[in-house]
Amino acid sequence: METLCLQPAMELPRGQREAVQPVCLTAELCAQSPRDVWMMDDGRLVAVASGQMPAGEEDRLLFSLTCLESSGAGQATQREWLLLRRDRALQVNGIPVLPVASLEPGYLLALGSQRWLVASLWKPTPRPAPAAVMNSDCPVCGAPLSAAPVVQCPCGRYMHLEKPDEPNDPQALNCYLLAGTCGLCGRPPSLEPSLLPEPDETLVAAESVQQTLAAMAVGAL
Protein backbone atom coordinates (compact mmCIF):
# COMPACT_ATOMS: atom_id res chain seq x y z
CA MET A 1 0.00 0.00 0.00
CA GLU A 2 1.25 3.44 -0.95
CA THR A 3 -0.31 5.28 1.99
CA LEU A 4 -0.97 3.56 5.30
CA CYS A 5 -3.81 4.91 7.42
CA LEU A 6 -4.60 4.14 11.06
CA GLN A 7 -8.33 4.83 11.13
CA PRO A 8 -9.80 5.17 14.65
CA ALA A 9 -12.34 2.42 15.25
CA MET A 10 -15.15 2.28 17.78
CA GLU A 11 -14.02 1.56 21.31
CA LEU A 12 -15.01 -1.59 23.19
CA PRO A 13 -17.15 -1.03 25.14
CA ARG A 14 -18.54 1.92 23.20
CA GLY A 15 -17.06 5.14 24.53
CA GLN A 16 -18.18 8.73 24.31
CA ARG A 17 -14.87 10.05 22.99
CA GLU A 18 -15.18 12.51 20.11
CA ALA A 19 -14.03 11.35 16.68
CA VAL A 20 -10.35 12.02 16.02
CA GLN A 21 -8.39 12.28 12.79
CA PRO A 22 -6.59 9.21 11.49
CA VAL A 23 -2.82 8.96 11.13
CA CYS A 24 -1.83 8.60 7.46
CA LEU A 25 1.74 8.04 6.29
CA THR A 26 3.18 7.58 2.80
CA ALA A 27 5.42 4.66 1.96
CA GLU A 28 8.06 7.05 0.59
CA LEU A 29 8.22 8.98 3.86
CA CYS A 30 8.53 5.90 6.06
CA ALA A 31 11.08 4.28 3.76
CA GLN A 32 13.31 7.33 4.20
CA SER A 33 12.77 7.85 7.93
CA PRO A 34 10.93 5.56 10.39
CA ARG A 35 8.09 7.20 12.32
CA ASP A 36 7.39 6.83 16.03
CA VAL A 37 3.68 6.67 16.84
CA TRP A 38 2.60 8.09 20.20
CA MET A 39 -0.77 8.07 21.92
CA MET A 40 -1.57 11.41 23.52
CA ASP A 41 -3.51 11.87 26.74
CA ASP A 42 -6.68 12.68 24.75
CA GLY A 43 -6.50 9.39 22.80
CA ARG A 44 -5.09 10.84 19.58
CA LEU A 45 -2.27 9.12 17.74
CA VAL A 46 0.63 11.33 16.63
CA ALA A 47 3.43 10.22 14.30
CA VAL A 48 6.80 11.97 14.50
CA ALA A 49 10.29 11.31 13.16
CA SER A 50 12.05 8.52 15.04
CA GLY A 51 13.71 9.83 18.18
CA GLN A 52 11.55 12.92 18.50
CA MET A 53 8.94 13.45 21.20
CA PRO A 54 5.60 15.22 20.71
CA ALA A 55 4.50 17.89 23.15
CA GLY A 56 2.24 16.35 25.78
CA GLU A 57 2.08 15.63 29.48
CA GLU A 58 0.95 12.01 29.33
CA ASP A 59 2.10 10.84 25.93
CA ARG A 60 2.89 7.15 25.42
CA LEU A 61 5.15 5.66 22.74
CA LEU A 62 3.27 2.72 21.19
CA PHE A 63 5.26 1.62 18.15
CA SER A 64 7.47 2.64 15.24
CA LEU A 65 6.59 2.26 11.56
CA THR A 66 8.86 1.80 8.58
CA CYS A 67 8.31 0.75 4.97
CA LEU A 68 10.71 -1.58 3.16
CA GLU A 69 10.77 -1.42 -0.64
CA SER A 70 12.03 -4.07 -3.04
CA SER A 71 11.71 -4.82 -6.75
CA GLY A 72 12.79 -7.65 -8.98
CA ALA A 73 13.68 -7.56 -12.65
CA GLY A 74 10.64 -6.49 -14.65
CA GLN A 75 8.47 -6.14 -11.58
CA ALA A 76 6.86 -3.14 -9.93
CA THR A 77 8.07 -2.00 -6.52
CA GLN A 78 6.82 -4.14 -3.64
CA ARG A 79 6.30 -2.56 -0.22
CA GLU A 80 6.17 -4.13 3.22
CA TRP A 81 5.05 -2.12 6.24
CA LEU A 82 6.73 -3.14 9.49
CA LEU A 83 5.69 -2.29 13.04
CA LEU A 84 8.32 -2.24 15.79
CA ARG A 85 6.58 -2.65 19.13
CA ARG A 86 7.41 -0.15 21.88
CA ASP A 87 4.53 -0.87 24.28
CA ARG A 88 3.95 -4.48 25.38
CA ALA A 89 0.22 -3.86 25.87
CA LEU A 90 -0.29 -3.32 22.14
CA GLN A 91 -2.29 -5.99 20.30
CA VAL A 92 -2.75 -6.84 16.62
CA ASN A 93 -5.91 -8.72 15.71
CA GLY A 94 -6.53 -9.51 19.37
CA ILE A 95 -3.09 -11.04 19.97
CA PRO A 96 -0.15 -9.43 21.80
CA VAL A 97 2.09 -8.14 19.03
CA LEU A 98 5.56 -9.58 18.46
CA PRO A 99 8.55 -7.22 18.75
CA VAL A 100 8.43 -6.85 14.96
CA ALA A 101 5.27 -7.44 12.92
CA SER A 102 4.16 -6.91 9.34
CA LEU A 103 1.04 -4.80 8.81
CA GLU A 104 -1.58 -5.43 6.13
CA PRO A 105 -4.84 -3.63 5.26
CA GLY A 106 -7.64 -4.97 7.43
CA TYR A 107 -5.52 -5.57 10.54
CA LEU A 108 -6.82 -4.15 13.81
CA LEU A 109 -4.52 -2.54 16.39
CA ALA A 110 -5.73 -2.23 19.97
CA LEU A 111 -4.56 -0.80 23.26
CA GLY A 112 -7.01 -1.26 26.08
CA SER A 113 -10.43 -0.18 24.85
CA GLN A 114 -9.08 1.83 21.90
CA ARG A 115 -8.73 0.36 18.41
CA TRP A 116 -7.40 1.45 15.03
CA LEU A 117 -8.06 -0.15 11.65
CA VAL A 118 -5.04 -0.52 9.38
CA ALA A 119 -6.16 0.61 5.94
CA SER A 120 -4.74 1.84 2.66
CA LEU A 121 -5.67 5.24 1.31
CA TRP A 122 -5.99 5.02 -2.46
CA LYS A 123 -6.57 7.74 -5.03
CA PRO A 124 -6.19 7.28 -8.82
CA THR A 125 -3.40 9.79 -9.46
CA PRO A 126 -1.93 9.59 -12.99
CA ARG A 127 1.86 9.37 -13.11
CA PRO A 128 4.56 8.10 -15.50
CA ALA A 129 4.79 4.33 -15.68
CA PRO A 130 7.42 2.91 -13.28
CA ALA A 131 10.61 1.77 -14.98
CA ALA A 132 9.87 -1.86 -14.13
CA VAL A 133 6.64 -1.90 -16.18
CA MET A 134 7.02 0.96 -18.67
CA ASN A 135 7.76 -1.42 -21.56
CA SER A 136 4.80 -3.66 -20.75
CA ASP A 137 1.60 -3.33 -22.74
CA CYS A 138 -1.54 -1.72 -21.35
CA PRO A 139 -4.08 -4.54 -20.78
CA VAL A 140 -6.84 -2.38 -22.30
CA CYS A 141 -5.42 -0.77 -25.44
CA GLY A 142 -2.26 -2.85 -25.98
CA ALA A 143 0.04 0.17 -26.32
CA PRO A 144 3.16 0.38 -24.12
CA LEU A 145 2.43 1.78 -20.66
CA SER A 146 5.14 4.38 -21.33
CA ALA A 147 2.91 5.97 -24.02
CA ALA A 148 0.89 7.98 -21.47
CA PRO A 149 0.47 8.49 -17.71
CA VAL A 150 -0.84 5.45 -15.88
CA VAL A 151 -2.81 4.64 -12.77
CA GLN A 152 -2.47 1.50 -10.67
CA CYS A 153 -5.61 -0.33 -9.60
CA PRO A 154 -5.61 -1.43 -5.92
CA CYS A 155 -5.04 -5.00 -7.17
CA GLY A 156 -1.73 -3.89 -8.75
CA ARG A 157 -2.73 -3.71 -12.43
CA TYR A 158 -1.52 -0.66 -14.42
CA MET A 159 -3.65 1.07 -17.07
CA HIS A 160 -3.37 4.34 -18.98
CA LEU A 161 -5.10 7.40 -17.51
CA GLU A 162 -3.92 10.36 -19.57
CA LYS A 163 -6.65 12.96 -19.00
CA PRO A 164 -8.95 12.17 -16.08
CA ASP A 165 -10.48 15.65 -16.39
CA GLU A 166 -11.46 14.90 -20.00
CA PRO A 167 -12.89 11.37 -19.85
CA ASN A 168 -14.66 11.70 -23.23
CA ASP A 169 -11.67 12.96 -25.22
CA PRO A 170 -11.31 10.41 -28.07
CA GLN A 171 -7.62 11.29 -28.44
CA ALA A 172 -6.75 10.58 -24.79
CA LEU A 173 -5.58 7.22 -23.53
CA ASN A 174 -8.05 6.96 -20.67
CA CYS A 175 -8.00 3.18 -20.64
CA TYR A 176 -8.71 2.97 -16.92
CA LEU A 177 -12.07 4.69 -17.44
CA LEU A 178 -12.89 2.89 -20.70
CA ALA A 179 -12.21 -0.59 -19.32
CA GLY A 180 -15.51 -0.67 -17.43
CA THR A 181 -14.14 -2.94 -14.71
CA CYS A 182 -10.66 -4.19 -13.92
CA GLY A 183 -9.95 -7.47 -15.69
CA LEU A 184 -8.20 -8.84 -12.60
CA CYS A 185 -10.28 -7.76 -9.60
CA GLY A 186 -13.53 -6.56 -11.18
CA ARG A 187 -13.29 -3.17 -9.47
CA PRO A 188 -15.24 -0.44 -11.34
CA PRO A 189 -13.28 2.69 -12.28
CA SER A 190 -13.53 5.61 -9.91
CA LEU A 191 -11.75 8.95 -9.65
CA GLU A 192 -12.67 9.35 -5.97
CA PRO A 193 -10.35 8.45 -3.07
CA SER A 194 -11.08 5.18 -1.28
CA LEU A 195 -10.25 3.58 2.05
CA LEU A 196 -9.28 -0.06 1.55
CA PRO A 197 -10.63 -2.32 2.81
CA GLU A 198 -13.94 -0.49 3.09
CA PRO A 199 -14.65 -0.54 6.85
CA ASP A 200 -17.80 -2.15 8.19
CA GLU A 201 -20.03 0.39 9.93
CA THR A 202 -20.01 -1.78 13.06
CA LEU A 203 -16.26 -1.14 13.28
CA VAL A 204 -15.81 2.40 11.96
CA ALA A 205 -18.60 4.97 11.85
CA ALA A 206 -19.55 5.99 8.32
CA GLU A 207 -19.12 9.68 9.14
CA SER A 208 -15.56 9.00 10.31
CA VAL A 209 -14.69 7.38 6.98
CA GLN A 210 -16.32 10.25 5.09
CA GLN A 211 -14.26 12.77 7.06
CA THR A 212 -11.06 10.89 6.18
CA LEU A 213 -11.87 10.75 2.48
CA ALA A 214 -12.94 14.40 2.40
CA ALA A 215 -9.64 15.42 4.02
CA MET A 216 -7.73 13.30 1.52
CA ALA A 217 -9.60 14.85 -1.42
CA VAL A 218 -8.41 18.34 -0.45
CA GLY A 219 -4.90 17.21 0.45
CA ALA A 220 -5.30 17.64 4.21
CA LEU A 221 -3.87 14.18 4.95
N, C-alpha and C positions, 0 to 999 in steps of 0.2 A: 504494500500500500504506500502511495506517495505521501499522504498526509494522515498521520495517526491522530485520532480524537478520543479523549477520555470524556464521554458524555455522562453527566451525573444521572444516576438512576434513582428510582424511588427507594427510600429507606425502608428497612424492615426492623421493627414494625413501622408503619407509615408515620413519618414525622411531619412537623409543621414548618420545617425550614423553608425559607424562600428559595426559588429556583436560582441556581448560580450558573455562570458561563462555563462551558467546557474548556478543557485544555487541548489545544490542537498544535501539533508540531510537524514540520515537514521532514521528509527523509533526508534531504540535502543538509538541513541544519544539524540534525542529530548525527549524521555521518561525519560532519566536520568537528562537532563539539558535543559530547554527551550532556544531557540535561538532568539536573536534580529536581525531583518533584516533591514539593513540601505541601503539607496540609496545614492551613492557617486555623486560627482559633475559631473562625466563623464557619469552618467546614469547606472553604474554597481550596482548590488545588492551584498551586503556583509553580511554574517551571522556570528555573534559572540556570545559567551556565554552571557546570560542575565546579564545586568549590565555593560558590557564592552562597549568601544567606539572605533570604527576603526579610524585609522589615516586619516584625511581628513579635508579640510578647509570648505567645504560646505555640509557635510554629513547630512542626514535627516533620523530619525528613523521612519520607516513605520509601522512595526508590529512585534509581537513576535509569534513564532511557538512552539507548544509542541505536543507530541503524547501521548494519553492515551491508555493503553492496558488493556484488560479484557478477561477473558475466563471462560466459563461455564463447567460443568462436561461433559467430553467426547467431547469437542469442541476445535478446534484450536483457537489460540489467535486472538482476534479481535482488530483492531487498528482504532482510530479516531484521525485525525489531526485537531487541533484547532488553529485558528488565533485570536490573541488578538490585536485589532486595537490600533495603537499609533498615526496615522495621520488621521484626519477626512476627508481628501480629497480622501482617498483610496476607490476604488470601487471594488465590486465583481459581475461579470456578469452584469455590467452596472448600478448597484444599490449601493448607499452608504452603506458601510459595517457596520453591527452592532458592538457594542463593542467586542463581542465574536462571532465568526462564525466557522462553520465546513467547512473543505476544502475537495473536492472530485476531482478525475481526470476529466479533461475537463472544470473545472472552469477557468474563465479569470479574473485576477487581473489587475487593471488599475490605473494609477496616471497621470492625464493630458493626454498627447499624448502617453505615454509609457504603454505597456501592457506585461503581463507575463502569459503564459499558465501553469496551474497546471497539472502536469503529474506524472505518476509513472514510474520509471526506473526499468525494470525487466530483470533479467538474470537467466537462469536455472542453478543454482548452487547446486549440490547435497549436502545433509546434512542429519544427522540422523533424523528420523521421530520424530516430537514433541510428548511429553508425552501424549497429549490429543488424538492423533490419532494412536499411535504406535501399538496398538492392533487391529486396524481396518484392513480389507483386502484390498489389492491393487485391484482397479477396473479392471485391465488388466489381471494379472496372478492369483489373488485370494489368494496369500500368504500374511502373515501379513506384514504391512508396515515396521515393525521393522527388517525384514529379510535383508534389504539392504538400502543404502542411497536413499533418495527420493528427488523429485523436486515437487514444487507446481505450477500448471498452474495458469495463471492470474485470472481464474475464481474461484480458491480456491481448486480445486481437487488435491489430492496427488497421485503420481505414482512413482514406483521405477525408479531410474536412477543410476545404480551402477558404470558403466564405460563409461562415455560419450566419452572418447578418443578411445574406442574400441567398436564401435556400432555393429559390426558383431560377437562379441564373443558369441558363443552359450551358454556359461556357465554363462554369466552376466545377471543380472536382469535389462535390459534396457527397461522396460515396456513403459516408456514415448516415446521412439523412435519407438517401435514396434506397438504402438497403432494406428498409422496412423493419427488420429485426436482425439481430446479430446471428450469423450462421452457426456460431458455436454455443452461445448461452441463451439465445432467444430473447435477449433484452431489447425492448423497443428503443429507438433513438430518442434522446432528450437533451436539450441544451441547458437544463436546470441542474443545479448542484444536488447531490444525493448523499445520504448517510448510509453506508453499507456495513453490516446488514441493516435493513430497515427495522428499527426497534419495535417490539410489540408494545402496545399501549399499556399493558399491565406492568411493564418494566420501566419504560420512559414515557412521561407524559407527552402527548402529541404537541402541545404548545411549546414544550422545551425543545423538541426536534425542530419545529418551525422557526424558533428563535435562532438556533444554530445555523440553519440553512440561510435564513435571512441575513445573518451577520456575514456568512461566507460570500453571499452574492454581492455584497457591497465592499468586500475586502477587509472586513473588521476582524477576521480570524487569521 
